[in-house]
Amino acid sequence: MSAPQKTTRRSLLVTSAVLSSLALSVPVSYAAPSPSPTPSATPPANMSTVGGERLGQPGTQVELASGVPVLPKDLSARSWIVADAESGEVLAAHNAHWRLAPASTLKMLFADTLLPKFPSSTKHRVVPSDLVDVGSGSSMVGIKEGETYTVHDLWLGVFLRSGNDAVHVLSKMNGGIKETVAQMNAHAEELQALDTHAVSPDGYDAPEQVSSAYDLTLIARSGLQKKDFREYCSTVSAKFPGETKRNKKGKSVRTSFEIQNTNRLLSGDSDIPVYQGIAGVKNGNTTNAGATFTGVAERDGKVLLVTVMNPEKDESNEVYKETAKLFDWGFKAAGKVQPVGELVPPKGAAEASAQPGANDDSGSGSGSGEAGGSGDSSSSQKPVVGAAAEGGSSGIGIALAMTGGLLVLLAAGAFLVNRRWPLPDLVRRRR
């Protein structure tokens, strides 16, 4: 490795250590009030301060200064947040800790909790009890009783079609709905997503089921450490197994049908184009929650996370339009705006960083299974920063939907004990 590369890497580690010490000197959290069945029309005066005091204040939090672009003026969401996925810095936020109904964005917590439990090749034959308690009017991928599906099939149904039927089958495989919800809540607590309270595993409207823009962003950041999570959430379309039927010759034949990702920034729609650099993650929409969305995108070496909850404007794809505006602002503001808070690490990682030698850059740190996901690892255990991909005209990770291109975040390391949590290099994979 050349001397300049070593110097750059050491600078990044030193910077992260300084940020870590500053973050640890700030009060980590205060218990948020118990969730209520129906959120108020206005945000509470006192909210959680996980990630920083300003994030607990109602209204928009941003440090505008010379050279920093102004925020979009026509945002109508009840709550939103823009954060740097690598450093964890919160660039701007609006009612970040307001506890609201999450809809199917809660499936990110479901996936982050259960993905490590079953190999993708595991097969399961669906029985009637697997689907008996799926909520009326739920989004479905089309699972049929008596048919056999792989875990890979089921996760495609969860991520692409937001299939509550797929969620319930996986939950039953995991010991049942009650056990799965308990595990989700325990995992949320480990992530310090303390605004979140799961009642159903699929995000279907339920009394006292809440999360926040801050928590959904934390959860997405955790999920994106897992290779399979990244691959599922960035998949635009896939073939899904259909129902077994007898053909004209009397032979049993099982066909398949195509499913498309309902994330409109990834797949596009009549009134919204594919967002340049989009790589996931999850959308949701229910009567109680309205439209919710958490997205990750990369541009010119910067990786941002944006969460938008319940825009008041009743227009087609409004949640995606407001998300795109916030992404645009974030990419222009990155490196210019002072952060108003941070995305905190999981409890286990924070505890590890407090141990002697935790901020050593010698490469001796190792990631936990919780953060590393299902098999992500790196022999060097060093932070990975974005590197330019070959053939890119404007930096790595530009999603070219017109040619079928899409982003995949490749595995390159687990959560480091020095508390810098970078996403691995983004590369373009063409179908």
C-alpha positions as CSV (number, residue, x, y, z in Angstrom):
1,M,0.0,0.0,0.0
2,S,1.4,3.4,-0.9
3,A,2.2,6.0,1.7
4,P,-0.6,8.4,0.6
5,Q,-3.2,5.6,1.0
6,K,-1.9,4.7,4.4
7,T,-2.1,8.4,5.5
8,T,-5.6,8.7,4.2
9,R,-6.8,5.6,6.0
10,R,-5.2,6.6,9.2
11,S,-6.8,10.1,9.0
12,L,-10.2,8.5,8.5
13,L,-9.6,6.4,11.6
14,V,-8.4,9.3,13.7
15,T,-11.4,11.4,12.7
16,S,-13.8,8.6,13.6
17,A,-12.2,8.1,17.0
18,V,-12.6,11.8,17.7
19,L,-16.3,11.7,16.6
20,S,-16.7,8.6,18.8
21,S,-15.4,10.3,21.9
22,L,-17.5,13.4,21.3
23,A,-20.6,11.2,20.8
24,L,-19.9,9.2,24.0
25,S,-19.8,12.5,26.0
26,V,-23.4,13.3,24.9
27,P,-26.3,11.7,26.8
28,V,-27.3,8.7,24.8
29,S,-31.0,8.7,25.4
30,Y,-34.0,9.5,27.5
31,A,-36.9,7.2,27.6
32,A,-39.6,8.4,25.2
33,P,-43.2,8.4,26.4
34,S,-45.2,5.3,25.9
35,P,-46.6,4.9,22.4
36,S,-50.2,5.9,21.9
37,P,-52.7,4.2,19.5
38,T,-53.2,7.4,17.5
39,P,-50.4,10.0,17.2
40,S,-51.3,13.6,17.9
41,A,-51.6,16.1,15.0
42,T,-48.5,17.9,16.2
43,P,-45.2,16.5,17.5
44,P,-44.6,16.3,21.2
45,A,-42.7,19.1,22.9
46,N,-40.3,16.5,24.4
47,M,-39.0,13.6,22.3
48,S,-36.1,11.2,22.6
49,T,-32.6,12.7,22.4
50,V,-30.9,9.6,21.1
51,G,-28.3,10.9,18.6
52,G,-28.2,14.5,20.0
53,E,-30.3,17.1,21.9
54,R,-31.4,18.9,18.7
55,L,-32.9,15.7,17.3
56,G,-35.4,15.7,20.3
57,Q,-36.7,19.2,19.4
58,P,-39.8,19.6,17.3
59,G,-39.5,21.3,13.9
60,T,-36.7,21.5,11.4
61,Q,-33.2,21.2,12.6
62,V,-30.4,22.3,10.2
63,E,-27.3,24.4,10.4
64,L,-27.6,26.8,7.4
65,A,-24.4,28.8,6.7
66,S,-22.6,30.3,3.8
67,G,-22.4,27.8,0.9
68,V,-25.0,25.5,2.3
69,P,-28.0,25.1,0.0
70,V,-31.4,25.9,1.5
71,L,-33.8,23.1,2.2
72,P,-36.7,22.4,-0.3
73,K,-39.5,24.7,0.6
74,D,-42.5,22.5,-0.3
75,L,-41.9,19.5,2.0
76,S,-45.1,18.3,3.7
77,A,-44.0,15.2,5.6
78,R,-44.7,15.0,9.3
79,S,-41.2,13.7,9.9
80,W,-38.0,13.3,7.9
81,I,-34.2,12.9,8.2
82,V,-31.2,13.1,6.0
83,A,-28.1,11.3,7.2
84,D,-24.6,10.2,5.9
85,A,-24.7,6.4,5.9
86,E,-21.0,6.0,6.4
87,S,-20.2,8.6,9.1
88,G,-23.6,8.5,10.7
89,E,-23.8,12.3,10.7
90,V,-27.4,13.7,10.6
91,L,-27.3,16.5,8.1
92,A,-30.8,17.8,8.7
93,A,-34.0,16.5,10.3
94,H,-37.6,17.4,10.9
95,N,-39.3,15.9,14.0
96,A,-36.8,13.1,13.8
97,H,-38.0,11.3,16.9
98,W,-41.8,11.7,16.4
99,R,-43.3,8.3,17.1
100,L,-45.6,7.5,14.1
101,A,-47.1,4.5,12.5
102,P,-44.4,3.0,10.3
103,A,-46.4,0.8,7.8
104,S,-44.3,-1.6,5.9
105,T,-41.0,0.2,6.5
106,L,-41.2,-1.9,9.8
107,K,-40.3,-4.9,7.5
108,M,-36.8,-3.6,7.6
109,L,-36.6,-4.4,11.3
110,F,-38.3,-7.8,10.6
111,A,-35.7,-8.5,7.9
112,D,-32.7,-7.3,10.0
113,T,-33.9,-9.6,12.8
114,L,-34.7,-12.7,10.9
115,L,-32.4,-12.8,7.9
116,P,-29.5,-14.5,9.8
117,K,-31.9,-17.3,11.0
118,F,-32.4,-19.4,7.8
119,P,-30.1,-20.2,4.9
120,S,-31.6,-18.9,1.7
121,S,-31.9,-22.4,0.2
122,T,-34.1,-23.7,3.1
123,K,-37.4,-25.0,1.8
124,H,-40.8,-24.7,3.5
125,R,-44.2,-26.2,2.5
126,V,-46.9,-23.7,3.4
127,V,-49.8,-25.0,5.6
128,P,-53.1,-23.2,6.3
129,S,-52.0,-22.0,9.8
130,D,-49.1,-20.1,8.2
131,L,-51.5,-17.6,6.7
132,V,-54.5,-17.7,9.0
133,D,-53.8,-14.3,10.7
134,V,-52.7,-12.2,7.8
135,G,-54.5,-8.9,8.0
136,S,-57.5,-8.1,5.8
137,G,-56.5,-5.9,2.8
138,S,-52.8,-6.7,3.3
139,S,-50.3,-6.4,0.4
140,M,-49.6,-10.0,-0.8
141,V,-47.1,-11.6,-3.1
142,G,-49.4,-14.5,-3.8
143,I,-48.2,-17.5,-1.6
144,K,-50.4,-20.6,-1.9
145,E,-51.2,-23.2,0.7
146,G,-49.6,-26.6,-0.1
147,E,-46.9,-25.1,-2.2
148,T,-43.2,-25.2,-1.3
149,Y,-41.0,-22.1,-1.3
150,T,-37.4,-21.4,-0.6
151,V,-36.4,-18.8,2.0
152,H,-34.9,-16.9,-0.9
153,D,-38.4,-16.8,-2.6
154,L,-40.0,-15.6,0.6
155,W,-37.6,-12.7,1.1
156,L,-38.1,-11.6,-2.5
157,G,-41.8,-11.5,-1.7
158,V,-41.1,-9.4,1.5
159,F,-38.8,-6.9,-0.2
160,L,-40.3,-6.5,-3.7
161,R,-44.0,-6.9,-3.1
162,S,-44.1,-6.1,0.6
163,G,-46.0,-9.4,1.0
164,N,-47.5,-9.8,4.4
165,D,-48.2,-13.4,3.5
166,A,-44.4,-14.0,3.1
167,V,-43.8,-12.2,6.4
168,H,-46.2,-14.5,8.2
169,V,-44.8,-17.7,6.7
170,L,-41.3,-16.6,7.8
171,S,-42.6,-15.7,11.2
172,K,-44.2,-19.1,11.6
173,M,-40.9,-20.7,10.6
174,N,-39.3,-18.7,13.3
175,G,-41.6,-19.9,16.1
176,G,-44.7,-17.8,15.5
177,I,-45.8,-14.2,15.4
178,K,-45.5,-13.6,19.1
179,E,-41.9,-14.9,19.3
180,T,-40.9,-13.0,16.2
181,V,-42.3,-9.7,17.4
182,A,-40.5,-10.2,20.7
183,Q,-37.3,-10.7,18.9
184,M,-37.9,-7.6,16.7
185,N,-38.4,-5.4,19.8
186,A,-35.3,-6.8,21.5
187,H,-33.3,-6.1,18.3
188,A,-34.7,-2.6,18.1
189,E,-33.5,-2.0,21.7
190,E,-30.0,-3.3,20.8
191,L,-29.9,-0.9,17.9
192,Q,-31.0,1.9,20.2
193,A,-34.1,2.4,18.1
194,L,-36.0,3.3,21.3
195,D,-38.9,5.0,19.5
196,T,-39.9,1.7,18.0
197,H,-42.5,-0.7,19.3
198,A,-43.5,-3.6,17.0
199,V,-46.9,-5.2,17.5
200,S,-47.1,-7.0,14.1
201,P,-44.1,-8.3,12.1
202,D,-45.3,-6.8,8.8
203,G,-46.1,-3.2,9.8
204,Y,-49.9,-3.8,9.4
205,D,-51.8,-1.1,11.3
206,A,-52.0,-2.1,15.0
207,P,-52.6,-0.1,18.2
208,E,-49.4,1.2,19.7
209,Q,-47.2,0.1,16.8
210,V,-44.8,3.0,16.2
211,S,-41.4,4.0,15.0
212,S,-39.7,7.3,14.0
213,A,-37.8,8.6,11.1
214,Y,-34.6,8.4,13.2
215,D,-35.2,4.8,14.1
216,L,-36.1,3.6,10.6
217,T,-32.9,5.2,9.4
218,L,-30.9,3.4,12.2
219,I,-32.6,0.1,11.3
220,A,-31.9,0.5,7.6
221,R,-28.3,1.3,8.3
222,S,-28.0,-1.9,10.3
223,G,-29.7,-4.0,7.7
224,L,-27.5,-2.6,5.0
225,Q,-24.5,-4.3,6.7
226,K,-25.9,-7.6,5.6
227,K,-25.2,-8.8,2.1
228,D,-28.5,-10.5,1.5
229,F,-30.4,-7.5,2.8
230,R,-28.6,-5.3,0.3
231,E,-29.3,-7.7,-2.5
232,Y,-33.0,-8.1,-1.8
233,C,-33.7,-4.4,-1.3
234,S,-31.9,-3.4,-4.5
235,T,-33.6,-6.0,-6.7
236,V,-35.9,-4.3,-9.3
237,S,-37.8,-7.4,-10.5
238,A,-37.7,-11.2,-10.0
239,K,-39.5,-14.4,-10.9
240,F,-41.7,-15.8,-8.1
241,P,-43.0,-19.4,-8.0
242,G,-46.7,-19.7,-8.9
243,E,-49.2,-22.4,-8.3
244,T,-48.8,-26.0,-9.3
245,K,-51.4,-27.1,-11.9
246,R,-51.9,-30.0,-14.3
247,N,-51.3,-29.2,-17.9
248,K,-53.3,-30.7,-20.8
249,K,-51.3,-33.9,-20.7
250,G,-52.1,-34.3,-17.0
251,K,-48.6,-33.5,-15.8
252,S,-48.1,-31.3,-12.8
253,V,-46.4,-28.1,-13.8
254,R,-45.5,-25.1,-11.6
255,T,-45.1,-21.9,-13.5
256,S,-43.7,-18.6,-12.2
257,F,-44.7,-14.9,-12.5
258,E,-42.8,-11.7,-12.4
259,I,-42.8,-9.4,-9.4
260,Q,-41.5,-5.8,-9.4
261,N,-40.2,-3.8,-6.5
262,T,-42.8,-1.3,-5.3
263,N,-40.0,1.2,-4.4
264,R,-40.8,3.8,-7.1
265,L,-37.4,5.5,-6.8
266,L,-35.9,2.1,-7.8
267,S,-38.4,0.9,-10.4
268,G,-39.8,4.2,-11.6
269,D,-43.4,5.2,-12.4
270,S,-45.4,7.3,-14.8
271,D,-44.9,10.5,-12.8
272,I,-41.5,9.8,-11.2
273,P,-38.2,8.6,-12.8
274,V,-35.7,6.2,-11.3
275,Y,-33.5,8.2,-8.9
276,Q,-29.9,8.4,-9.9
277,G,-27.8,6.3,-7.5
278,I,-30.7,4.6,-5.7
279,A,-29.9,1.3,-4.0
280,G,-33.0,0.5,-1.8
281,V,-34.4,0.2,0.8
282,K,-38.2,-0.1,1.8
283,N,-41.5,1.7,1.4
284,G,-44.8,1.4,3.1
285,N,-48.4,2.7,3.0
286,T,-51.4,2.0,5.3
287,T,-54.5,3.9,6.3
288,N,-53.1,4.9,9.7
289,A,-49.5,5.5,8.7
290,G,-50.0,7.1,5.3
291,A,-47.0,6.8,3.0
292,T,-43.6,6.1,4.5
293,F,-40.2,5.4,2.9
294,T,-36.5,4.9,3.8
295,G,-34.0,5.1,0.9
296,V,-30.3,4.8,0.4
297,A,-28.5,6.3,-2.5
298,E,-24.9,7.0,-3.6
299,R,-23.5,9.8,-5.7
300,D,-19.9,10.9,-6.3
301,G,-18.6,8.8,-3.4
302,K,-21.3,9.9,-0.9
303,V,-23.8,7.5,0.5
304,L,-26.9,9.0,2.1
305,L,-29.9,7.7,3.9
306,V,-33.3,9.5,3.8
307,T,-36.5,8.7,5.6
308,V,-39.8,10.4,5.0
309,M,-43.0,9.7,7.0
310,N,-46.5,10.7,6.1
311,P,-46.5,13.6,3.6
312,E,-49.6,15.7,4.0
313,K,-49.8,16.4,0.3
314,D,-52.3,14.0,-1.3
315,E,-50.5,13.5,-4.6
316,S,-49.3,10.5,-6.4
317,N,-45.9,9.2,-5.3
318,E,-45.5,12.3,-3.0
319,V,-43.4,10.3,-0.5
320,Y,-40.9,9.5,-3.3
321,K,-40.9,13.0,-4.6
322,E,-40.1,14.5,-1.3
323,T,-37.4,11.9,-0.7
324,A,-35.8,12.7,-4.0
325,K,-35.7,16.4,-3.1
326,L,-34.1,15.6,0.2
327,F,-31.5,13.4,-1.5
328,D,-30.7,16.2,-3.9
329,W,-30.3,18.6,-1.0
330,G,-28.2,16.2,0.9
331,F,-25.7,15.5,-1.9
332,K,-25.3,19.3,-2.4
333,A,-25.0,20.0,1.3
334,A,-22.7,17.1,2.2
335,G,-19.3,18.3,3.3
336,K,-20.6,21.9,3.7
337,V,-23.3,21.6,6.4
338,Q,-22.6,21.0,10.1
339,P,-24.4,17.9,11.4
340,V,-27.2,18.4,13.9
341,G,-26.8,14.9,15.4
342,E,-25.6,11.4,14.7
343,L,-26.9,7.9,14.0
344,V,-25.7,6.0,17.1
345,P,-24.2,2.5,16.9
346,P,-25.8,-0.6,18.5
347,K,-25.3,-1.0,22.2
348,G,-22.9,-3.8,21.8
349,A,-20.7,-1.8,19.5
350,A,-20.8,1.2,21.8
351,E,-19.7,-1.0,24.7
352,A,-16.9,-2.5,22.6
353,S,-15.6,0.9,21.6
354,A,-15.3,1.8,25.3
355,Q,-12.9,-1.2,25.9
356,P,-9.2,-0.6,26.2
357,G,-7.6,-0.5,22.7
358,A,-11.1,-0.2,21.0
359,N,-10.0,2.7,18.9
360,D,-6.7,1.1,17.8
361,D,-6.4,1.2,14.0
362,S,-4.2,-1.9,14.0
363,G,-6.9,-4.0,12.4
364,S,-7.4,-6.2,15.5
365,G,-11.1,-5.2,15.8
366,S,-13.8,-7.7,14.9
367,G,-17.5,-7.2,14.1
368,S,-20.2,-8.9,16.0
369,G,-22.6,-11.3,14.4
370,E,-25.4,-8.8,15.2
371,A,-23.9,-6.1,13.0
372,G,-22.1,-8.3,10.5
373,G,-25.3,-10.0,9.3
374,S,-25.3,-13.3,7.5
375,G,-21.8,-13.9,6.7
376,D,-20.4,-10.5,5.8
377,S,-16.7,-10.3,6.7
378,S,-13.4,-9.0,5.6
379,S,-9.9,-10.4,6.2
380,S,-8.5,-7.0,6.8
381,Q,-11.3,-5.7,9.0
382,K,-10.4,-2.2,7.8
383,P,-12.9,0.6,7.0
384,V,-13.8,0.7,3.3
385,V,-14.4,4.0,1.6
386,G,-16.1,4.5,-1.7
387,A,-13.9,3.9,-4.8
388,A,-14.7,4.9,-8.3
389,A,-16.2,2.1,-10.4
390,E,-15.0,1.5,-13.9
391,G,-17.1,2.9,-16.7
392,G,-19.0,5.4,-14.6
393,S,-19.4,8.8,-16.2
394,S,-20.3,10.6,-12.9
395,G,-19.0,8.5,-10.1
396,I,-19.9,5.0,-8.8
397,G,-23.3,3.6,-8.1
398,I,-25.5,5.4,-10.7
399,A,-28.6,3.3,-11.2
400,L,-29.2,3.0,-14.9
401,A,-32.8,1.8,-15.1
402,M,-33.1,2.3,-18.8
403,T,-30.4,-0.3,-19.4
404,G,-31.4,-2.5,-16.5
405,G,-28.5,-1.5,-14.2
406,L,-29.0,-1.4,-10.5
407,L,-26.9,-0.9,-7.4
408,V,-25.7,-3.6,-5.1
409,L,-23.7,-2.9,-1.9
410,L,-21.0,-5.6,-1.7
411,A,-19.8,-7.0,1.5
412,A,-16.4,-5.8,2.7
413,G,-16.4,-5.7,6.5
414,A,-18.3,-5.9,9.7
415,F,-19.0,-3.2,12.3
416,L,-15.6,-2.0,13.5
417,V,-15.0,-1.4,17.2
418,N,-13.6,2.1,16.4
419,R,-17.3,3.0,15.7
420,R,-16.8,4.0,12.1
421,W,-19.5,2.1,10.3
422,P,-18.9,2.5,6.5
423,L,-21.0,0.9,3.9
424,P,-18.8,-1.2,1.6
425,D,-17.9,-0.1,-1.8
426,L,-20.8,0.3,-4.2
427,V,-20.4,-1.3,-7.6
428,R,-22.7,-1.5,-10.6
429,R,-24.2,-4.9,-11.4
430,R,-25.9,-5.2,-14.8
431,R,-28.6,-7.7,-15.2
